[in-house]
Amino acid sequence: MEELEVDGLVIREVETGEADKMITLLTGERGRLSISGKGLSSIRHKYAASSQLFSYSTYLLKRRNKYWYIADAFYIDNFMELRYDLDKLSLANYICEVVYEFAQEEIENRELMSLTLNTLYALAKKENLPEEQLRGAFEFRMAVQEGFMPDLEGCAVCGRDVSGEDSTLDVMNGRLLCRSCRTRLENDPAYLADETAKILIRVSPAVLAALRFIEYAPPKKFLSFALDKTELSLFSVVCERYLLNHVEHGFSSLEYYKKMKKK
């Protein structure tokens, strides 16, 4: 019987019986792991604290057939602060749904584990960090780490530096366009005849600086930037659209989060 000791974060839980459930762990060493557990839904279960959504623990796992089960668990944290704020709770659910989308079964992804833990820690512990900033930075960093890194050095057509002016992010091609090149493209019959998706978003100098920072910042520093309220709103739109258009679908948890914010 295969055994595995690993630090893991519960990113999904599904009830499978009166007191049974399946949980999905995110790990750095082995990606996503599916855990089956008899009685895990019961508060009396010895591993109840380590089998709740957002719980972070060290697990001793044993494999039976295609599923793992918990042989022992040593609780580390469960980001309890998230459960006291409905907005934060719904945002954390969205974060975990995105992570589940990108994590692969039994495939190492230490960067994804680090990004997820750092994001949940900031959401739970850093009261003064705007949710728009956290969500946008997570979305954009996720896109970058998972292979959708855009070229933000300058205009992809003419090469001009656009740091001091409004520019355009060509989402599906992962590139920047200056005003002149965008205008020329939009008047080019060949470009207009191309049926591939054309998603162009205005990017201000401040937002561009934030995106560049997120691309290259150390894992624990990717949230260490500031934007004013107006720029933060644009930043949030740019990051959300960039991620969702590359994933090519939406997330129900994101729609729920937005509804909660409107109340």
N, C-alpha and C positions, 0 to 999 in steps of 0.2 A: 504494500500500500504506500503510495507516494505521500510524503510529508513536506510541508513548506512553512517556514516562519517568515512573516513579512509584515511590514507596516502598511495599513490600508485605511481608506476612507470610504464609508458607505455612501454611494451616490444614487442608489435606487433600492426601493423595497416594494415587494409585491406580495400581498396576502395570498396564500395557497390553501388555506384550511382554517378551521376555527381558531387555532392558535399557531399555525405554521406559516412560514413565509420564506420567500427567496429574497436574498439581498445581493446587490452587486457591489463589489469592492473595487476601488481604483487603487492600484499599486504602482510604484515606480518600476519595480523589477519585472513584473509580469502583466502589466496593463490591467485589463478588466478580468475579474474573477467572479464566477457565479457560485453563490453559496446557498445550499439548501439547509433548512433547519427546522426540526420538529420543536414546536413550542416556543419558537423565538419571539412570537408576538406577545407572549405572556410577560407581565412585569415581574413575575416570580422566577423567570428563567435566569440561570446564573450568568448568561452572557447577554442579557437584555440591554445593558448599557452600551455594549459594543456592537449591537446589531440594529441600532436606530439610524435613521437618515442623518447624515452629517457626523456620525461618530467616527473618531479617528483612534485606532488602537493598534497594538501589536498582536498579530494572530498566529496561532499555531494551527495550520489547516491540514486536513487529511482528505485525500480524494477517494470517492467511491463512485465507480462508473464515470459519468461525464461531469459530475458535480463535486465540489468541495464541501466539507462541513467543518465546523469549528470544534477543534479538540481542546483549545484553550485560548484565552484572550486576556490582554492586559490593557485596560482602558487608559487612553492618553487625554483626549479632549472630545467634547461634542458640540462646541460652539453654541452653548446654551443661550447666549445673548440673542441669537437669531430667532428663537422661539417666542421672545417677548415683544417682537415688533413685526406686524403682519407684512409691511412693505419689505423689510429685510428678509423675512422668511420666504416670501414669494420670489424675490430676486435670487436667493440662494437656490431655490428649486430650479430656476431657469439656468443658473450656472451649472448645476449638476446635470441637467438635461443636455446642455451643450457638450459637456465633458463626456457624457455617455455616448454621444454621437461620434466623437473623435477617438475615444479610447478603443483599442482593439483587444480581443480576447487573447490573453497570454502573450502579448507582445510588449516588450519593454518600452516605457516612455516616461523617463524621469523628469523631463521638462514639463510634461503635462501634469504630473503629480505636483511638482513645485508650484506651477501656476495656479492650480486649483487650491492648494493649501494656503498660499499667500493671499489669494483673492478672498477666500472665506474668512481668513484671519482678519484682514482689513475690514471686511463688511461687519464682522461681529465686534471688533475691538476698537476701531477708529471712528469715534462718533462725529468728528468734524470733516470727514471725507465725503464729499457729495456723491450720492448714488450714481448720478449721471456719469461722473468721472470714473468711478470704479467699474461700472458696467461697460462703458465704452472702451476703457483701457483693456479690460479682460477680453472683450470681443476682438479687438484689433490684434492684441498679442496672440490670442488663440489662432487667428487667421495666419499671422506671420509664422508661428511655430509649426503649423500644420501644412505648410507648403504654399501659402498664398501671399507671400511677401511681395509688396509692390516696390517698384523703383521710385524712390522719392528724392533722388539727387537733383533733378532739374527737369526741364521740359524734355520728354522722350523724343520729340520730333526735331526740335531745333537745338536742344542742348542748353538753352538759356537758363540761368539761375532765376528761380521764381520766389525766393525766400521773402522778398519784401513786397509782394503783391498778391492779390487774389489769383488763384490758379484753379485748375479743374482736375479732379481725380477720375480717371477713366477706370471704373471699377473692374470690369471684366478683363481688361488688358493689364491691370496692375501697373499703371503708369500715370505720370503727371503731364498736363498740357498747359502751356501758357495761353493767354487770351487770344493771341493772334493765330496760333496753331489750332486752337479749338474752332475758331471762326472759319478757318480754311477747311478744316475737316467737315464741318457741318454744311459747307457749300460744295463739297466734292461729290459728284454723282456716284462714283464708285463706292464711297463710304456710305452714302444713303441707300444704295442698292444692296449692300451687304445685310443679310437678314439676321446676323448674329446680334445678341443683346447689346444695346448701347445704353450704358448707365453712367451718366456724367454728373458729378456732384461738385459744387463750388467748395473750395477749401481756402480759408483765410490764412494769412501768414502765421498767426498764433496757433491755429489748429494744425497746420503743417509742421510747426516746430514740435508740437506735442506728439504727433504721429511718428516723427523721426526719433524722438526720445524713446518712445515705447518700443520701437523696432530693435534698438540696440542696448537698452538699459539692462543692468544685471537683474536677475530674477526677483530679488527682494526690493528693488528700487523702481520697478516699472510704473508705480503709482506716484512717484515723487515729482510731480509737476503741478502747476496751477493755471487755471483759466478763469476769466471773469464769467459772469452768468450768461451773457450773450454768446460768447465763444464756446462755452460749455454745451449750450444747446445745439449748436452746429456740430461740435465734436461728437456728441451722442448720436446724431443722425448719420454722420459719415461712417462711424464705426459699426453701427448696427447694420446699415445697408451693405457695407463692405463684407461683413461676415455672412449675412443671410443670403446675399446673392451668390456667394461662392458655395455655400452649403446647398443652395437651390431649393430651400423650403423654409417655412417658418417654424416656430415653436409654440405650442399651446401654453406653456408656462410663461413665455414672454407676454402673450396677450393677456393672460391673467394678471401678471404683474402690472401691466399698464392700466388695466381696469381698477386695480387696487389703488394706484397712484391718483386716479381721478376722483376717488371718493373723498 
